[in-house]
Amino acid sequence: MNQDTKLAGRNTAPAQAPVLAPVLASVTPPVPGTSGAATAASASTTPSSASRADGVPALAGAPAGTVPSPSATDAASDAWAVSAWPDTHALYERLAALVNQPMRPIRPDAMPKVLRWFDDHCAGSKQLAARAASVIPGGVQHNLAFNHPFPLAFARAHGAWLTDVDGNRYIDFLQAGGPTLLGSNPEAVRRPVQALLEDCGPVTGLLHEYEVKLAELVCRHMPGVEMLRMLGSGTEAVMGAVRLARTFTRRNRIIKIGGAYHGWSDPLVYGMRLPKTGRMEATGIPRGATGNTQECLPNDPEALRRLLRWNRLRGGTAAVLVEPFGPESGTRPVHKDYNAQVRALCDEFGALLIFDEVVTGFRAGLGGAQGYFGVTPDLTVLGKCLTGGYPMAGAIGGRKDIMMSLVGGIGTTSRRAFVGGTLSANPLSCVAGYHALLETERTHAPAVAGRAGDRLRRGLDEIIQRRGLPYVAYNLGSIVHLQTSGVLLLDTSSLWKLIRAKDEAKRRKHMMEEMGAAFTTHGLISVAGSRLYTSLADTDEIIDDALNRFDDVFALV
């Protein structure tokens, strides 16, 4: 089969007939001390992504047909979402080796064929992208929507699959940037939303039963959430959490971990993606807006201690803001005890600890990353997963004594951190969120998606090793990282290193874009060619089909 035929065929194969043969036999190398059979992706020691006759994925170790109690569901979901935290010291050695050697991009003779595929098979998307470019800056409304060489336009999303306007089908590892843990457009969420639209419509501006029911459900599952205030997005929720922390502590300084993304508000467009870059991307933001924002390197509790100590001499720190898996959803993963160390430092210096769980909320388990690590933050930021992919997904949760500074209403005289939004906690988003969380609980979706992530990562490891590539794959449950260029891992810990890294970053970014394009031509949609979110919809068959496609892409290197 010639390469053009392979490129055309991968993302038009029907979902019920995935191509499995080349990789299936070797996707799960044995774990030391066990037999290969015992570590097969569908082994009985992990939850299977196949459903029982009643449609509920079976619990590991439970007799066939067993329906667990709600308490068992909670415990299983939290315990299984991340089956094992990676050895971060060994992982950073591998990542350092990746960025300290020449890049291994798609071969020059193969890349023109990849680009030609888009011209031959995506005429509708290309035409729509050209129209978009004339009325939308850059032709896309969302940063994740850009695709090299042009954005693709999609017409249908269902389960683990996407279909574009030209009829090409893709395995969806973008999952809308993470929120669709159940897979796209699940019936268990869609039907209650349709019923609410018939009876109420999407928004009233007044109290609705479902905002109470959703808040109760989140408070029941997340250890650090005693009260919940819903907002319109993760960005809004971070803005509100920072304002709330300053109101409660009467301090101004916020410390974030360098490289983390906490939305695009003025104070937090600071040290994004690459640590120690400060205001590098803060064009159009007055210097005063970031005057009380500080950053320190991830996995360096002593650096955080020094900054907290220095701040104490100048009035103190309001809060430390972290992504509990590490900056950029674990692109720079934290050591397993790091969050506990940050918690202890916050207690020592009287700062609040804010967990940004926009991605990890419910993906890490129904208790979030705070449940997984056993570290309780003072405030929790939610988004994305809160409403299962429906819009207006954002919330601040936390201790009651802190949260009462967010009391709503007009004309209150109490000391409060003002937040607002007519569409916040609208009935449509709340009914979607409530039923998405119920379905997540019922199906153990964090655990099932996490096992799919394990299977995908093991298969990627096998392909990378077999082909002798320097790439690094690792997963934190259902968040799978595939580093091929290492652009987000360049050393920017000093000004001199940052200056040296700029040109290298451009080259590595372009390689990542080309790799993402090659993934797309083989029917794989990823997050910028370097991150893959698995979902409840990712059966073993879908993961093995995807691994065959990745193998075909890596054959082009």
C-alpha positions as CSV (number, residue, x, y, z in Angstrom):
1,M,0.0,0.0,0.0
2,N,1.5,3.4,-0.9
3,Q,1.7,6.2,1.6
4,D,-1.0,8.3,0.0
5,T,-3.5,5.4,0.2
6,K,-2.6,4.8,3.9
7,L,-3.0,8.5,4.7
8,A,-6.4,8.6,3.1
9,G,-7.6,5.3,4.6
10,R,-6.9,5.7,8.3
11,N,-9.5,8.3,9.2
12,T,-12.3,6.9,6.9
13,A,-12.3,3.4,8.5
14,P,-15.6,2.6,10.2
15,A,-15.6,2.7,14.0
16,Q,-16.8,-0.9,14.2
17,A,-13.9,-2.2,12.2
18,P,-10.6,-0.8,13.5
19,V,-7.3,-2.1,12.2
20,L,-5.7,-3.9,15.0
21,A,-3.0,-6.4,13.9
22,P,0.4,-4.6,13.9
23,V,0.5,-3.3,17.4
24,L,-2.1,-5.2,19.5
25,A,0.2,-8.1,20.4
26,S,2.8,-5.8,21.9
27,V,1.1,-2.8,23.4
28,T,1.6,-4.0,27.0
29,P,5.2,-4.9,27.8
30,P,5.4,-6.9,31.1
31,V,5.8,-5.1,34.4
32,P,8.9,-6.2,36.2
33,G,8.1,-9.2,38.5
34,T,5.0,-10.2,36.5
35,S,4.2,-12.2,33.5
36,G,3.2,-10.6,30.2
37,A,-0.2,-12.2,30.4
38,A,-0.8,-10.6,33.8
39,T,-0.2,-7.2,32.4
40,A,-2.2,-7.3,29.3
41,A,-4.3,-4.2,28.8
42,S,-7.5,-6.1,29.5
43,A,-6.1,-8.0,32.5
44,S,-8.5,-8.6,35.3
45,T,-6.6,-6.4,37.7
46,T,-7.8,-3.3,36.1
47,P,-11.3,-2.1,35.1
48,S,-12.2,-3.0,31.6
49,S,-13.5,-0.4,29.3
50,A,-16.0,-2.9,27.9
51,S,-19.5,-2.6,29.4
52,R,-21.5,-5.2,31.2
53,A,-24.9,-6.2,30.0
54,D,-26.6,-3.4,32.0
55,G,-24.2,-0.9,30.4
56,V,-22.1,-0.2,33.5
57,P,-18.4,-0.9,33.3
58,A,-17.5,-3.7,35.7
59,L,-15.4,-2.9,38.8
60,A,-12.0,-4.7,39.0
61,G,-12.4,-7.8,41.2
62,A,-16.2,-7.6,41.3
63,P,-18.3,-10.5,40.1
64,A,-19.8,-10.0,36.7
65,G,-23.1,-8.2,36.9
66,T,-22.3,-6.6,40.3
67,V,-23.7,-3.1,40.7
68,P,-21.5,-1.4,43.4
69,S,-23.0,0.8,46.1
70,P,-22.6,4.6,45.8
71,S,-19.9,4.5,48.5
72,A,-18.0,1.8,46.6
73,T,-18.4,3.9,43.5
74,D,-16.8,7.0,45.1
75,A,-13.9,5.0,46.5
76,A,-13.2,3.2,43.3
77,S,-13.4,6.3,41.1
78,D,-10.9,8.2,43.3
79,A,-8.5,5.3,43.8
80,W,-8.4,4.1,40.2
81,A,-8.3,7.3,38.2
82,V,-4.5,7.4,38.3
83,S,-3.3,3.8,38.7
84,A,0.4,4.8,39.5
85,W,2.2,8.2,39.7
86,P,5.2,8.2,37.4
87,D,8.7,8.1,38.7
88,T,9.2,11.8,38.1
89,H,13.0,11.8,38.6
90,A,13.5,9.2,35.9
91,L,10.9,10.9,33.7
92,Y,12.8,14.3,33.9
93,E,16.0,12.5,32.9
94,R,14.3,11.2,29.8
95,L,12.8,14.6,29.0
96,A,16.2,16.2,29.4
97,A,17.7,13.7,27.0
98,L,14.9,14.5,24.5
99,V,15.6,18.3,24.4
100,N,19.4,17.8,24.5
101,Q,19.6,16.0,21.2
102,P,18.7,16.8,17.6
103,M,15.1,16.8,16.8
104,R,13.5,13.8,15.0
105,P,10.8,15.3,12.9
106,I,8.7,13.9,10.0
107,R,11.1,13.1,7.1
108,P,11.4,15.8,4.4
109,D,10.3,13.3,1.8
110,A,7.1,12.4,3.8
111,M,5.9,15.8,4.9
112,P,4.7,16.9,1.4
113,K,2.5,13.8,1.2
114,V,1.1,14.7,4.6
115,L,0.3,18.2,3.5
116,R,-1.2,17.0,0.2
117,W,-3.6,14.8,2.1
118,F,-5.3,18.0,3.5
119,D,-5.7,19.4,0.0
120,D,-7.1,16.1,-1.4
121,H,-9.5,15.3,1.5
122,C,-10.4,18.5,3.3
123,A,-11.7,20.8,0.6
124,G,-14.7,21.8,2.7
125,S,-12.6,22.6,5.8
126,K,-10.1,24.6,3.7
127,Q,-12.9,26.7,2.1
128,L,-14.5,27.4,5.5
129,A,-11.1,28.2,7.0
130,A,-10.5,30.8,4.3
131,R,-13.9,32.4,5.0
132,A,-13.2,32.4,8.7
133,A,-9.8,34.1,8.2
134,S,-11.6,37.1,6.7
135,V,-13.9,37.7,9.7
136,I,-12.1,36.0,12.6
137,P,-8.6,37.0,13.7
138,G,-6.3,34.1,12.7
139,G,-9.4,32.2,11.5
140,V,-10.1,30.5,14.8
141,Q,-12.0,31.5,18.0
142,H,-10.2,29.0,20.3
143,N,-6.5,28.5,20.7
144,L,-6.8,24.7,20.4
145,A,-8.7,25.0,17.1
146,F,-5.7,25.8,15.0
147,N,-4.3,22.9,13.0
148,H,-1.4,22.9,10.6
149,P,-1.7,23.7,7.7
150,F,-5.3,25.0,8.2
151,P,-8.0,24.6,10.8
152,L,-10.4,21.7,10.2
153,A,-14.1,22.2,10.6
154,F,-16.1,19.5,12.3
155,A,-19.8,18.6,11.8
156,R,-20.3,15.7,14.3
157,A,-18.9,14.6,17.6
158,H,-20.0,11.4,19.3
159,G,-18.3,9.2,21.8
160,A,-14.7,8.7,20.8
161,W,-15.1,10.0,17.3
162,L,-15.2,13.2,15.3
163,T,-16.4,13.7,11.8
164,D,-15.4,16.8,9.8
165,V,-17.4,18.6,7.1
166,D,-15.8,16.5,4.4
167,G,-16.9,13.2,6.0
168,N,-13.4,12.2,7.4
169,R,-13.6,10.4,10.7
170,Y,-11.0,10.8,13.5
171,I,-10.4,9.3,16.9
172,D,-10.9,12.2,19.3
173,F,-8.1,12.6,21.9
174,L,-8.7,16.3,22.1
175,Q,-12.1,15.8,23.9
176,A,-12.7,19.6,23.7
177,G,-9.5,20.2,25.7
178,G,-10.5,17.7,28.5
179,P,-14.0,18.3,29.7
180,T,-15.8,15.5,27.9
181,L,-14.7,12.7,30.2
182,L,-17.8,10.7,29.2
183,G,-16.9,11.1,25.5
184,S,-18.8,13.6,23.3
185,N,-22.5,14.1,23.5
186,P,-23.6,11.2,25.8
187,E,-27.3,10.5,25.8
188,A,-27.4,10.4,29.6
189,V,-26.6,14.2,29.6
190,R,-28.2,15.2,26.3
191,R,-31.8,14.0,27.2
192,P,-32.1,16.0,30.5
193,V,-30.7,19.1,28.7
194,Q,-33.3,18.7,25.9
195,A,-36.1,18.3,28.5
196,L,-35.0,21.4,30.4
197,L,-34.9,23.4,27.1
198,E,-38.5,22.5,26.5
199,D,-39.6,23.4,30.0
200,C,-37.4,26.3,31.0
201,G,-35.0,27.5,28.4
202,P,-31.3,28.0,28.9
203,V,-31.3,31.0,31.3
204,T,-33.6,32.9,33.7
205,G,-31.3,35.0,35.8
206,L,-33.0,33.5,38.9
207,L,-32.5,30.5,41.2
208,H,-33.0,27.1,39.7
209,E,-33.2,23.7,41.3
210,Y,-30.3,22.3,39.3
211,E,-27.7,24.8,40.5
212,V,-28.4,23.6,44.1
213,K,-28.3,20.0,43.1
214,L,-25.0,20.4,41.2
215,A,-23.4,22.3,44.1
216,E,-24.5,19.6,46.5
217,L,-23.0,16.9,44.4
218,V,-19.6,18.7,44.0
219,C,-19.5,19.4,47.8
220,R,-20.2,15.8,48.5
221,H,-17.3,14.5,46.4
222,M,-14.5,17.1,46.7
223,P,-12.8,17.2,50.1
224,G,-11.9,20.9,50.1
225,V,-15.3,22.2,48.9
226,E,-17.8,23.1,51.5
227,M,-19.5,25.7,49.4
228,L,-19.5,26.4,45.7
229,R,-20.0,29.6,43.7
230,M,-20.4,29.0,39.9
231,L,-19.1,31.3,37.2
232,G,-18.7,31.4,33.5
233,S,-15.3,29.8,32.8
234,G,-12.1,28.6,34.4
235,T,-10.6,32.0,33.6
236,E,-13.4,33.7,35.5
237,A,-13.1,31.3,38.4
238,V,-9.3,31.9,38.8
239,M,-9.9,35.6,38.7
240,G,-12.6,35.2,41.4
241,A,-10.4,32.9,43.5
242,V,-7.5,35.4,43.5
243,R,-9.8,38.3,44.4
244,L,-11.4,36.1,47.2
245,A,-8.0,35.2,48.6
246,R,-6.9,38.8,48.7
247,T,-10.2,39.8,50.4
248,F,-10.0,37.1,53.0
249,T,-6.3,37.5,53.9
250,R,-6.1,41.3,53.3
251,R,-2.9,40.7,51.4
252,N,-2.1,41.2,47.7
253,R,0.7,38.9,46.5
254,I,-0.1,35.8,44.6
255,I,2.6,33.1,43.8
256,K,2.0,30.8,40.8
257,I,4.2,28.0,39.7
258,G,6.1,28.9,36.6
259,G,4.8,27.4,33.3
260,A,1.3,26.9,34.6
261,Y,-1.7,28.2,32.7
262,H,-4.5,29.7,34.8
263,G,-6.5,31.5,32.1
264,W,-6.0,34.8,30.4
265,S,-6.9,37.4,33.0
266,D,-4.4,40.3,33.3
267,P,-2.8,39.3,36.6
268,L,-2.1,35.7,35.4
269,V,-0.8,36.1,31.9
270,Y,2.5,35.7,33.6
271,G,5.1,32.9,33.5
272,M,2.8,30.9,31.1
273,R,3.9,27.7,29.4
274,L,7.6,28.2,30.1
275,P,8.8,28.9,33.7
276,K,10.6,32.2,34.5
277,T,9.2,34.0,31.5
278,G,7.3,36.5,33.6
279,R,5.6,39.1,31.4
280,M,6.9,37.7,28.1
281,E,3.3,37.3,26.7
282,A,1.8,40.2,28.6
283,T,1.3,42.6,25.6
284,G,-1.5,45.0,26.3
285,I,-1.5,44.5,30.0
286,P,-0.4,47.4,32.3
287,R,2.6,46.6,34.3
288,G,0.7,47.3,37.5
289,A,-1.7,44.4,36.7
290,T,1.0,41.9,37.3
291,G,2.8,43.9,40.0
292,N,1.7,41.4,42.7
293,T,2.0,38.2,40.7
294,Q,5.1,36.2,41.3
295,E,6.4,32.8,40.0
296,C,8.8,30.1,41.2
297,L,10.0,27.0,39.5
298,P,8.0,23.8,39.8
299,N,9.2,21.1,42.1
300,D,11.3,23.5,44.1
301,P,9.8,23.9,47.6
302,E,12.9,25.7,48.9
303,A,12.5,28.4,46.2
304,L,8.9,28.8,47.3
305,R,9.9,29.0,50.9
306,R,12.4,31.8,50.1
307,L,9.7,33.7,48.2
308,L,7.2,33.3,51.0
309,R,9.8,34.4,53.6
310,W,10.7,37.5,51.5
311,N,7.0,38.4,51.1
312,R,6.4,38.1,54.8
313,L,8.8,41.0,55.3
314,R,6.6,43.1,52.9
315,G,3.1,42.3,54.2
316,G,2.7,38.6,53.3
317,T,1.3,36.4,50.6
318,A,-2.4,36.0,49.9
319,A,-2.2,32.7,48.1
320,V,-0.2,30.1,46.3
321,L,-1.8,28.9,43.0
322,V,-0.9,25.5,41.6
323,E,-2.0,23.0,39.0
324,P,-1.8,19.9,41.3
325,F,-0.6,17.6,38.5
326,G,2.0,20.1,37.4
327,P,2.1,23.1,35.0
328,E,0.2,22.7,31.7
329,S,-1.8,19.6,32.9
330,G,1.4,17.8,34.0
331,T,3.6,18.8,31.0
332,R,6.1,19.4,33.9
333,P,4.7,16.8,36.3
334,V,5.2,17.4,40.0
335,H,6.9,15.0,42.4
336,K,4.2,13.1,44.2
337,D,4.9,14.8,47.6
338,Y,5.1,18.3,46.2
339,N,1.5,19.4,46.8
340,A,1.8,18.3,50.5
341,Q,5.0,20.4,50.7
342,V,3.2,23.4,49.3
343,R,0.3,22.8,51.7
344,A,2.8,22.8,54.7
345,L,4.5,26.0,53.5
346,C,1.1,27.8,53.0
347,D,0.2,26.8,56.6
348,E,3.6,28.0,57.9
349,F,3.3,31.4,56.2
350,G,-0.4,32.0,56.5
351,A,-1.1,31.9,52.8
352,L,-4.1,30.2,51.2
353,L,-3.5,27.3,48.9
354,I,-5.5,27.4,45.7
355,F,-5.8,24.2,43.5
356,D,-6.6,24.9,39.9
357,E,-8.6,21.8,39.1
358,V,-10.0,23.0,35.8
359,V,-8.5,19.9,34.1
360,T,-8.0,17.5,37.0
361,G,-11.4,18.1,38.6
362,F,-13.2,14.8,38.1
363,R,-10.6,13.5,35.6
364,A,-8.4,12.7,38.6
365,G,-11.4,11.1,40.3
366,L,-14.6,12.4,41.6
367,G,-12.6,13.9,44.5
368,G,-10.2,15.6,42.1
369,A,-6.5,15.8,42.5
370,Q,-7.0,16.8,46.1
371,G,-8.7,13.5,46.7
372,Y,-5.9,11.6,44.9
373,F,-3.0,13.3,46.7
374,G,-4.8,13.6,50.1
375,V,-4.0,17.3,50.2
376,T,-6.9,19.7,50.9
377,P,-6.6,23.2,49.4
378,D,-8.3,26.2,50.9
379,L,-9.9,27.1,47.5
380,T,-10.6,25.0,44.4
381,V,-11.0,26.3,40.9
382,L,-13.2,24.2,38.6
383,G,-14.1,24.5,34.9
384,K,-14.2,22.2,31.8
385,C,-15.3,19.0,33.4
386,L,-17.9,20.7,35.7
387,T,-20.6,20.7,33.0
388,G,-19.4,17.8,30.9
389,G,-18.5,19.9,27.9
390,Y,-21.5,22.3,28.0
391,P,-20.7,26.0,28.1
392,M,-20.4,28.4,31.1
393,A,-18.3,25.9,33.1
394,G,-16.5,27.5,36.0
395,A,-16.7,27.6,39.8
396,I,-14.9,28.5,43.0
397,G,-15.2,26.1,45.9
398,G,-13.7,26.1,49.3
399,R,-14.0,26.5,53.1
400,K,-17.2,28.1,54.2
401,D,-15.5,30.8,56.2
402,I,-13.6,31.9,53.1
403,M,-16.5,31.4,50.6
404,M,-18.9,33.6,52.6
405,S,-16.9,36.6,51.2
406,L,-18.5,35.7,47.9
407,V,-22.1,36.3,49.2
408,G,-24.3,37.4,46.3
409,G,-27.0,40.0,46.1
410,I,-27.2,43.8,45.5
411,G,-26.3,46.4,48.1
412,T,-24.8,44.2,50.7
413,T,-22.6,46.0,53.2
414,S,-20.5,43.0,54.2
415,R,-16.8,42.8,53.2
416,R,-17.0,40.7,50.0
417,A,-15.1,39.9,46.8
418,F,-17.5,40.9,44.1
419,V,-18.1,38.5,41.2
420,G,-21.0,38.3,38.9
421,G,-22.4,37.1,35.6
422,T,-26.0,36.7,34.4
423,L,-25.2,33.4,32.7
424,S,-23.3,32.0,35.7
425,A,-25.1,28.9,37.0
426,N,-27.6,29.0,34.3
427,P,-30.1,26.1,34.2
428,L,-28.7,24.6,31.0
429,S,-25.2,24.3,32.3
430,C,-26.3,23.1,35.7
431,V,-28.6,20.4,34.4
432,A,-25.8,19.2,32.1
433,G,-23.2,19.3,35.0
434,Y,-25.5,17.5,37.4
435,H,-26.3,14.6,35.1
436,A,-22.7,14.4,33.7
437,L,-21.4,14.0,37.3
438,L,-24.1,11.4,38.1
439,E,-23.1,9.5,34.9
440,T,-19.4,9.8,35.8
441,E,-20.2,8.4,39.2
442,R,-22.4,5.5,37.8
443,T,-19.9,4.4,35.2
444,H,-16.6,5.0,37.1
445,A,-15.6,7.2,34.2
446,P,-12.4,8.5,35.7
447,A,-11.2,5.0,36.3
448,V,-12.2,3.6,32.9
449,A,-10.7,6.6,31.1
450,G,-7.5,6.3,33.3
451,R,-7.1,2.7,32.3
452,A,-7.5,3.7,28.6
453,G,-4.7,6.2,29.2
454,D,-2.6,3.5,30.7
455,R,-3.1,1.3,27.7
456,L,-2.4,4.1,25.3
457,R,0.8,5.1,27.0
458,R,2.1,1.5,27.2
459,G,1.5,1.1,23.5
460,L,3.2,4.3,22.7
461,D,6.2,3.3,24.8
462,E,6.5,0.0,22.9
463,I,6.3,1.7,19.5
464,I,8.9,4.4,20.5
465,Q,11.3,1.8,21.9
466,R,10.9,-0.6,18.9
467,R,11.5,2.2,16.4
468,G,14.5,3.6,18.4
469,L,12.9,7.1,18.8
470,P,13.9,9.6,21.5
471,Y,10.2,10.5,22.2
472,V,8.8,10.3,25.7
473,A,5.2,9.1,26.5
474,Y,3.8,9.2,30.0
475,N,0.4,9.5,31.5
476,L,-1.4,10.8,34.6
477,G,-4.5,8.7,34.3
478,S,-6.5,9.8,31.4
479,I,-4.1,12.7,30.6
480,V,-1.5,11.2,28.2
481,H,1.6,13.3,27.3
482,L,3.5,12.5,24.1
483,Q,6.6,14.6,23.9
484,T,8.2,14.5,20.4
485,S,9.8,18.0,20.2
486,G,10.0,18.9,23.8
487,V,9.3,22.6,23.1
488,L,7.6,23.2,26.4
489,L,10.5,21.6,28.3
490,L,13.3,23.9,27.3
491,D,15.3,25.4,30.2
492,T,14.3,29.0,30.7
493,S,15.3,29.2,34.4
494,S,17.5,32.3,33.7
495,L,17.4,35.3,31.4
496,W,20.4,34.0,29.5
497,K,18.9,30.6,29.0
498,L,15.6,32.2,27.9
499,I,17.3,34.3,25.2
500,R,19.2,31.2,24.0
501,A,16.0,29.1,23.9
502,K,13.9,31.5,21.8
503,D,15.1,30.3,18.3
504,E,15.2,26.7,19.4
505,A,11.6,27.0,20.7
506,K,10.5,28.2,17.2
507,R,12.0,25.2,15.5
508,R,10.7,22.8,18.0
509,K,7.2,24.3,17.9
510,H,7.2,23.9,14.1
511,M,8.1,20.3,14.5
512,M,5.3,19.8,16.9
513,E,2.9,21.4,14.4
514,E,4.1,19.1,11.7
515,M,3.7,16.0,13.9
516,G,0.2,17.1,14.8
517,A,-0.6,17.4,11.1
518,A,0.7,13.9,10.5
519,F,-1.4,12.6,13.4
520,T,-4.5,14.3,11.8
521,T,-3.9,12.7,8.4
522,H,-3.9,9.3,10.2
523,G,-7.2,10.1,11.9
524,L,-5.9,11.2,15.3
525,I,-7.0,14.5,16.8
526,S,-4.7,15.6,19.7
527,V,-4.0,18.7,21.8
528,A,-1.3,20.5,19.8
529,G,0.3,17.2,18.8
530,S,1.6,16.6,22.3
531,R,-1.3,15.7,24.6
532,L,-4.1,13.1,24.5
533,Y,-7.2,13.0,26.6
534,T,-8.8,9.6,26.9
535,S,-12.5,9.2,27.9
536,L,-15.1,6.6,29.0
537,A,-15.8,6.0,25.2
538,D,-12.2,4.7,24.6
539,T,-12.6,1.0,24.5
540,D,-9.6,-1.4,24.2
541,E,-10.4,-1.7,20.5
542,I,-10.3,2.1,19.9
543,I,-7.0,2.4,21.8
544,D,-5.5,-0.4,19.8
545,D,-6.7,1.1,16.5
546,A,-5.2,4.4,17.6
547,L,-1.8,2.7,18.4
548,N,-1.7,1.3,14.9
549,R,-2.2,4.8,13.5
550,F,0.6,6.2,15.7
551,D,2.8,3.4,14.5
552,D,2.2,4.5,10.9
553,V,3.0,8.1,11.8
554,F,6.2,7.2,13.5
555,A,7.2,5.2,10.4
556,L,7.4,8.6,8.7
557,V,10.2,9.8,11.0
